[in-house]
Amino acid sequence: MLRVIGIFGTFLVPDRCRRLAHDLLDGAPTPEGVLDLVLQRDSDTEVTVVSAEVDPDRADLIEPAVLDLLESMLARFAAAELLDDLTPERTRP
C-alpha cells in the first residue's frame, strides 16, 4: 500500500504545474522512496490536486525532503496564481 505525504490544490492546470516545477524536479534528485508526484485535475472544481506517493517503508525517512519539495512547488504555484490575477489574460504565459 502506498502512503501519501503532503497534498495541496492549485487552480493551475497540470501542464503548467509541470513547466513551473521543471527545475525543482530536475535540479535535485527525487528522494529515494518517492514513487510518484501526482497532479490530478478535478474538472468539476477546476482544481489540480498535487500529492506525493511514497513507499510506506521509507516514508518516515524521506518525509522532510518530500515536504520541502512540495512546499517549494506550492510557493511557486501560488506566486503564479497571484501574478495571473494581476496580469491581463492575453499576456499570460
C-alpha positions in Angstrom: 0.0 0.0 0.0 1.2 3.5 -0.8 1.5 6.3 1.6 0.7 9.9 0.6 2.8 12.6 2.1 1.6 16.2 1.6 -1.3 17.4 -0.6 -2.4 20.8 -1.8 -4.5 22.2 -4.5 -4.0 24.8 -7.2 -6.0 26.4 -9.9 -3.2 25.9 -12.4 -3.6 23.2 -15.0 -1.2 20.2 -14.7 0.8 21.1 -17.8 1.6 24.5 -16.4 2.4 23.0 -13.0 5.0 20.7 -14.7 6.5 23.6 -16.5 6.8 25.8 -13.4 8.2 22.9 -11.3 10.6 21.6 -14.0 13.7 23.0 -12.5 12.7 21.9 -8.9 12.1 18.3 -10.1 15.2 18.1 -12.4 17.6 20.2 -10.3 17.9 17.8 -7.5 17.3 14.1 -7.2 13.9 13.0 -6.0 14.2 11.5 -2.6 14.6 7.7 -2.8 11.3 6.2 -1.9 9.1 8.7 -3.8 7.1 6.6 -6.2 5.1 9.3 -7.9 4.3 13.0 -7.8 0.6 13.2 -8.7 -1.1 16.1 -10.5 -4.8 15.2 -10.7 -7.2 17.7 -12.2 -10.8 17.8 -11.0 -12.9 19.1 -13.8 -15.9 20.0 -11.5 -13.9 22.3 -9.3 -11.1 23.2 -11.8 -8.5 22.4 -9.1 -5.3 20.4 -9.6 -4.5 18.3 -6.6 -0.8 17.8 -6.1 0.5 15.0 -3.9 3.5 12.7 -3.4 3.1 8.9 -3.2 5.9 7.2 -1.3 7.0 3.8 -0.3 5.5 3.3 3.2 8.7 1.6 4.4 10.7 4.7 3.7 8.1 7.4 4.4 9.4 8.4 7.8 13.0 8.8 6.4 12.0 10.9 3.4 9.1 12.9 4.7 11.1 16.1 5.4 12.6 16.1 1.9 9.3 15.5 0.3 7.6 18.2 2.3 10.4 20.6 1.3 9.8 19.8 -2.4 6.0 20.2 -2.1 6.4 23.5 -0.2 8.6 24.8 -2.9 6.1 23.8 -5.5 3.2 25.3 -3.6 5.1 28.6 -3.2 5.8 28.7 -6.9 2.3 27.9 -7.9 0.8 30.4 -5.5 3.0 33.1 -6.9 2.0 32.2 -10.5 -1.7 32.3 -9.5 -1.2 35.7 -7.9 0.6 37.1 -11.0 -2.2 35.6 -13.2 -4.7 37.6 -11.1 -2.7 40.8 -11.7 -1.9 40.2 -15.4 -4.3 40.6 -18.3 -5.3 37.2 -19.7 -4.0 37.9 -23.2 -0.4 38.3 -21.9 -0.2 35.2 -19.6 2.3 32.5 -20.3 
